Amino acid sequence: MKPVIVLGAGKIGRMVAHLLQGCGDYAVTAVDIDAEFLRETERLAPGAKVAEARFDDAAALDRLLRGATAVVSCAPFHCNELIATRAKAAGAHYLDLTEDVRVTKKIKTLAQGAGSAFVPQCGLAPGFITIAAMHVVEGMKELHEVTMRTGALPEHPSNALKYNLTWSTEGLINEYIQPCEAVVDGQLVLVPALEGLERVMIGGIELEAFNTSGGLGTLAETLAGRVRHLNYKTMRYPGHNAVMKLLLQDLRFREHPKELRHVLERAVPGTQQDIVAIFTSAVGMKDGRLAQRTYAKIIRNGTIGGHHWTAIQITTAAGVCAMLDLLAGGKLPSKGFVRNEEATYADFIANRFGVHFA
């Protein structure tokens, strides 16, 4: 079995450990500083080893990565540069879930000359959404517009935010305040988060969508010179955007993200009853005619391996596990920087982990 280190035993990390350990091909060691998280991971991923360590401790990372085939970082985004640096030194493949653009650019630089693969941003968005986007543009020429939308949502919204905490609060706030990449008139530009508000209907559910950071991944580079307009937006229930603008802009929590994190985690409950909405569409020329192709799907929480998982756990963990599996199976480059969209939609969906998107 291939030894894999999973850094972070929170909501996503423990499902990553469950999937990888349970398939029989990987020997997982889950790492966290939180002993309760590690006990829960032992329960959900029987056979996996656990270890207490800090993600910012280079010496501890070096000990853990010695002899490892790969490291999957489910750690906070600001820890990933050090983790990737130690992975390179250990010759281990590196995968993460970060939405942070600056961190990903640093990892891309680190990947130069590496003897192992560096695959950042391989969860849901960024991650699977770029694979789905490449699927809908297949066969098209003169791409006029490619739109990408995802949303992790409670099934039963009941507060003013119409939202429950389903994943990293720190990551959520980060994507709401950082500049967002987009392609406008063929040029890569930065647009402000929370702007570009629009209405979306998916699966009979009315949602709003607005700019958030990171979801575009590396697709702007991949489609450079081919696409006229390309953008990514997060979907929420109508009204969410206005409340977040109140908090971040009017009340100036944008300047105090740690305070906002404490407020949200104190006042906004989590939920096990969630859905993930995915939408991507392309308009371009195909067979001499203007054509549109769309992918839309709603994925719900459910039971896998005898345990209940949220939709955001399923989609994020399955995304990174599928990419690791494709890498191990020789269907992705084994060295240097690897973009998510280098995985084909057919390979991803056929994968034993990717099938959870099917």
Order of alpha helices (4+ residues) and beta strands (2+ residues): beta-alpha-beta-alpha-beta-alpha-beta-alpha-beta-alpha-beta-alpha-beta-alpha-beta-beta-beta-beta-alpha-beta-alpha-alpha-beta-beta-beta-beta-alpha-beta-alpha
